[in-house]
Amino acid sequence: MTYSRAGTQLIIIDHTDVPAALRGRKVGERLVRQAVEDARREGVFIIPLCPFAKAQIERHPEWQDVLRK
């Protein structure tokens, strides 16, 4: 996963990539989940520009508290 920080309160997820050998094992979902947990712990918000990260967060309403409104 690549991301950038936009100030002290915002993380922008740019890209999520999983090696072909690991696809289908929910590794990408775990990466996004960890980003959500990290954002909560650090008190920051996420803008998911990555289509995969955006879709994962949309599928998990319980993760949406970290989205920038």
N, C-alpha and C positions, 0 to 999 in steps of 0.2 A: 504494500500500500504506500502510495506517495501522498503527502499532504504538505501544506504550508500553514504557517501561523500568520494571521492577519491581526497583529496587535496582541494584547495579552488575553483577550476574551474570545478569540475566534480561531477555529481550525477549519481549513478548506481541504476536503478530501478530493484529490485530483484523479487518482487512478488506483484500481485494485487489480492485482494480477496474481494468479496461482499457476504454478508450473503444471504442465499437462499431466504429469504422473500423479498429481494430488487432486486433480479435478474430480468432482463428484463426492468428495469427502467432507464437504461443508467447511473447508479451510477458509474460503472467502468470507463466509458468514461469520466465522469466528474472528477474523480480522476486524470486520465491521463492529461486531459486539465488543471487542476489546477497545476499539476507538471510542465507542459510546461510554463504556465504563471509565476509561481514562478521562474523557471530557467531563463526566459527572464528578469524578474525584478532584479534578483540577478547577471545576467551576467555570468551564468554558462552553461555548456553543459550537455546533458543526454546521457547515454548509457543504452538502454532498454534491459536488459537481460530477463526480464519477457516477455514471448510470447504474452500475452494480450496487454501489453503496447507497445510492438514493432509493433503489428498489428494495433493498434489504430493510432500510429504515421504514419505508412505507409499509412493508409487510409486518412489521413489529411495532404496533402502536405504543407498547411500553418503552420503546427507545426514543420516541419522538419528543420527549422533554428536552433533549439536547439540541434540537433544531433551532436555528436562529429564526425568530418570528418576523 
